[in-house]
């Protein structure tokens, strides 16, 4: 086994971890200020499809035979593997009629875990909610915000879990041996390559904008500061607001794009069959023949963009802003917003896409607050919005056509400023 350094970010002493043994010769980067332990809520055992390896199936079959509560229950269904990355898996866990896992007890605890230990659970359950992004400068650990523990920043600091993260990284590589992220074609803007060293220099300044102390607490304002910094790194004379030949007005394009993204990322029924791609064909057709009026539907109500613009949201409560900060920080830290980390978007389009995601959360808050006649929403309501968003992000597999459309539409500074104002 080869030695590996563990880098605790930012500025944490790593001496105690030097010389740690590992199967992988690389560096593990861990974000500071991010905590996680299982909260025991059972939410990850509801509706989620859990892929199983042949070893999982064999182990669970044997254990279930020892428990009369599982007598006669259908435990598995065959997995149709359309994604080559899922080659390690052959089945999924069956669910009850109410969407609960067959092994979820009345106290929201896992029967497999409580009766036989954590190692008895499916390996994907053991991996959740840890995420890992492989890059030229090492492995960046993070969390899925579909997890309640991650949403609430509950439990031990990730920087105190280096050994656990190393083990989970090894499990990730065993489960997904074909996941090899190629960052060699990363771009600053469409058509301009971005070296990894140049990216890391940019990221340092981006994270500085996001984490700076004394700045406004609103996450969207911090993102806007970082967006303006990125603009300074663009080639001189580049015109990102060059108008594509679209019949609709730019305002109508904004509205149609936001409606498509809202329906994609924040559907009313988060447990419906998830969409993996945008319907860009229908979107482009509407650009050619735009409707007279564009509205967003949510919770059984239709909201006009004038309603949303007139409703001034301002800051969310401190806990909700902290949640959005952690969500944004983790996406940036773990490189899950551009390039090989997300859809091969350019850095600029990927960062603007992240701004739009936060704007969608704020727009959803506006809609829910209006429907409930409130000034704003509390932390728990915002947390469920972020959970739904992160869940859909994990399902997204954007086509080349979708990425091309987003590259054009989300590279426009004027468009992002209008979206920013709409969500204010």
Number of C-alpha atoms within 10 A of each C-alpha: 9 11 15 19 19 26 23 20 17 12 8 12 11 13 10 8 15 12 12 14 14 16 13 15 13 18 19 24 25 27 22 16 13 21 21 21 17 15 14 13 13 19 14 18 20 17 18 16 16 20 23 27 19 12 14 21 20 11 14 20 14 11 15 17 12 11 11 9 11 15 10 8 12 12 19 19 14 13 16 11 13 8 7 10 14 19 14 18 22 19 21 21 23 21 22 16 9 8 14 19 23 21 22 18 14 9 10 16 15 21 19 19 15 12 11 12 11 14 11 18 20 22 21 17 16 15 17 16 21 20 18 22 21 21 20 13 13 17 21 23 24 27 23 21 25 24 24 23 20 26 26 21 19 15 14 14 17 22 22 13 13 19 14 12 23 21 13 21 23 15 16 20 14 12 20 15 13 13 14 13 13 14 18 14 16 23 22 24 20 16 10 13 14 18 14 17 11 10 14 12 10 17 17 11 14 24 17 13 20 23 16 12 9 6 12 11 19 19 25 25 18 21 23 18 14 20 19 13 15 18 12 9 10 15 11 8 6 9 12 15 14 10 11 9 8 14 13 16 11 16 12 18 21 17 19 23 20 20 18 16 18 22 16 19 26 22 19 13 10 16 14 9 7 15 17 16 15 20 16 18 10 10 18 16 10 18 19 12 12 18 11 6 10 16 16 20 16 17 12 8 11 12 17 13 17 10 14 19 16 11 18 15 19 12 17 21 15 12 15 23 18 19 21 21 21 21 21 22 20 22 20 19 21 22 23 22 25 25 23 21 21 18 18 21 26 28 25 24 26 27 23 26 22 20 23 21 22 23 22 26 21 24 23 21 22 25 23 20 17 17 14 11 9 10 16 22 18 15 19 13 14 24 22 15 21 25 21 19 23 20 21 20 19 12 13 18 15 18 14 12 14 16 21 14 14 19 22 16 22 23 24 18 18 13 18 21 11 14 20 20 12 21 24 21
